[in-house]
Amino acid sequence: MIATLGPEGTYSHRAALKVDEDVRFYSGVPEIADAVVDGDVEAGVVPMENSIEGSVNATLDVLGDYEVYITGEVHVDVRHALLAQDDEFSVVASHPQALAQCRGFLRERYPDAEVKSVSSTAAGVELAREDSDVAAIAHVSLAGDGVQVIAEDVQDEGGNTTRFVRLETEPRDGGSKTSIVVYPGKDRPGLLYDILGVFKERDINLTRLESRPSKHALGDYVFHIDFEGGDSGDVVSELERQVEWVEYLGSYDRLD
């Protein structure tokens, strides 16, 4: 059983089906993490980052707050369509990330339309089915049952891809990529340089580096770091000599 964001038809659902056919839907990323930790499901599949809009903060926060590990990732190509009962509508509803990915299209084609954020792309389609004044941005496969495709490929940029990660309560051995969270603690000149030097000295390529508020104080941050390779023991040990703490999030492979 895999937990993911619902309802049926979301991009999260499409990602989860690449992992397991037995899927249970939840309303938010923390709810998915709760289900994983409580043992209600074997794993969760949640969005990690999008090639246009960047990281999903709710997932970054869950990785820092819950005892869960990344055990795999899948990539889903995002092709948005505008769906509605007809071309007469005044509201466009979808998930905030989808709306942001289509911001230019909406500004150019529907500048007077009200933009409404909902919990998922599929939830936007349900609103469009119920109300002829509402259009939705979602995958073209959700057309039908009262809504039709008004326009296809309405995302502002090509190559729109979302990376999803599988979360479990135990890490898996090996993997081609490793994720960690680093909390420097006390700031000092050259701190980030020293952290990056640990990877440079070992000829390890970073695939992602991002800061996120630590929630302790303004200007205090943790660093989410992804790097190539699954042998992280030496890296973590050396980093722990230079910072307050390092949290290992797992080594994993791409599943699709």
N, C-alpha and C positions, 0 to 999 in steps of 0.2 A: 504493500500500500504506500503510495506516494502522495504527499500533501503539496498543494500548490494554490496559487491565487485563482479564485473563481470569478464568475461562473464558467460553465462550459463554453469553450470557444475563444478564450483569451489566448494571447501569445504565451503566457505562462503554461496554459494547458497544452499547447503545442509542444513546448519544451519538455514538459513532464512526460508526455507520451513517447519521447525519445528515450526515456529512462525506464518506464514501466507503464503497462496498460491499465493498471488498477490505480485510479486517481481519486483523491478526496479533495474537495475544494474548501478553502478558508478565505476569510475576508481581508487578511493583512499578513505581512511578513512576521510580526511578533507572534501572531496566532499560529502560524506554521511552525515557528521555533518552539513554541509551547508544546505543540502536538508531537514534535520530534523528541523533545526532552522527556515528556511524560510517557513515551512509548506507545502513543495512540497510532502512530504510523512508523514505518521503517526509515523513511527519509523524507526530506522536503526539497522542492525545487523552487528557487527564488531568483528573481532578476538581480544581476550584479552590476552590470554597466551597459550603456548603450553607446554606439559609435558616434551619435550626434549629441545627445544630452548628457553623456558622462555617467558617473556612478549613481547608483540608487542608494540614497542615504539610509533608508530604513534597513536595508540589508547590511550596510557597514555597521550600523548601530547594533544590530542583532549579533553580528560576529564578535563584537566587543563585549556584549552583555550576557550572552548565553554560552553554556558549555557544549558547543557544537563545532564540528569540523567540516571543512570542504573535502569531499571525496570524489568529485568529478565536475566537469563543466560541459555544457552544450551551447551551441550557437544557433540562433534562429534569425533568419532573414526577415526583416520587417517591411511589409508592403501594405501601406494603408490605403483604404478606399473610403469614399464618402457614401454613406448609406442612408436612405430616407424613403418615406412612402412616396414622395414625389419631389419635384424641385422647388416647391414653395415651403420654405421653413425659415424660422428666425433664430433658432437655437442650435448650436453644435455641441454635442456632448461626447466626452471620451475620458480616458485616463489622462492625468496631467502630462505624463511623458509623451503620449501620442499627440496631444494638442500642441505641445512645444515642438515636436518634430514636424508639424504641419503649419506652423505659425505663419510662414510666408505665404503659403497657398491660401489660407483663410483670410489673411490681410488683403491679398490681391483680389480674390474672387468673391469673398463674402465679408466685406469690411464692416457691415452693419449688424452682422449676426452676433448674438450673445454667445460667449464661450462658457461652457459649463463643465466643471471637473466632476467626474464620478469615479467609483472605485475600480473600474476596469473598462477595457474597450467593449467587452461583451455587455456590461451593464448599460453602456451608452446605446447599444443596439436595442436592448429591451425597452429603453425609454422611447426610441424612435418607433418601435412597433406599437407602442401604446399611444403615442401622440404625433399626429401628422405635422406639428409645428417644430419637431425635433429631428435633426439629422445626427448621425453618429460617424465617428472615425474608427474603423476597425478593419480586420482582415476581410477580404472579399468573400471568403467562404461563409461568412455569417449572413450574407444576403439571402432573401427568401422569407417566407412566413410574414409577408406584409411589407417588407422593405426591399428596395432595389438599389442597384449600383448607380449612383449619380456621377461619380468620377473615380478613376483608378489611379494608383501610384501618386497619391497626393502629398507624400512626404517631400520635404524641401530638398533633401540630399539623396543621391544614390548611394548604394552600399550601406544602407541602414541595417545594422545588425545589433541584436541584443545578446549579451552573454549571460547565461543562467548557470547557477552552481547548485550542486546537490549537497545537502547538509545531513550529517548523521552524528550520532553521539560518540562514535569511536573513529579515530583516524585510520586510514589505510596505508599500508607500506608502499614505498616507491612512488613513482609518478614522474611526469616530465616537467611539472611546474609546482612551486611551493608558495604558499601565502603565509605571511606573518603580520603581526601588529607590533609596532615598537613605540614605547612611551619613554621619551628622553628624560622626563623629570625636570631637573633644573636646567635652564637654558644657559648656553655659553657660546662664545665665538667659535666658529668652525665645527659646531656639533653635527650638522648635516653632512659636511665634508668628511668627517670621521666615519659616520655611518656608511656613506657611500664607498669609502675607502675599503671597508671590509669586503665588499663585493668586487671592487676593482682588483685588490690583491689576490683574489682567488679566481679571477677571470670569469666571474659569474654575471650573466646578462640580466638586468632588471627588465621586466615587461610592464610593470606598473608601479608608480609611486604617488601616493596621495595623502594629504594631511586632512585630519578630521578633528573637530574640537574634542578635547578630553572631557569636557563637562565639569572640570574642576574650577577653572578660572578663565577669564577672557585672555586670549593670546596663548593659551596652553593647548598643545596639540598632541595627538598620536599620529603615527605614520603607518598607513597600510601599504605593504610592499609585496609584490609578486615577483618571483625570479625563476629563471630556468633551472631545471634539475630537481631531483628529489632528495639529495643528500644534504640535509640542512643542519645537522648537528654541530658541525664546526662553525658555521655562520652564526647560529643562535648563541653558542658559547662565547664567541668573541664579542658579539653585540651586547650580551649581558654584562660584559666588563665595562661598557661605555655608557649604558643607559640604565634607567631605573628598572624596567622590566621588558621582556619580550614574550609575546603570546604566539605560539605555534598554531596555525589554523589548518594545516594539512598539506600533504603532497598528493597530487592527483593527475589524472589524464583527461583529455577531451573524450567524451563518451559517444559522440555522434560521428 
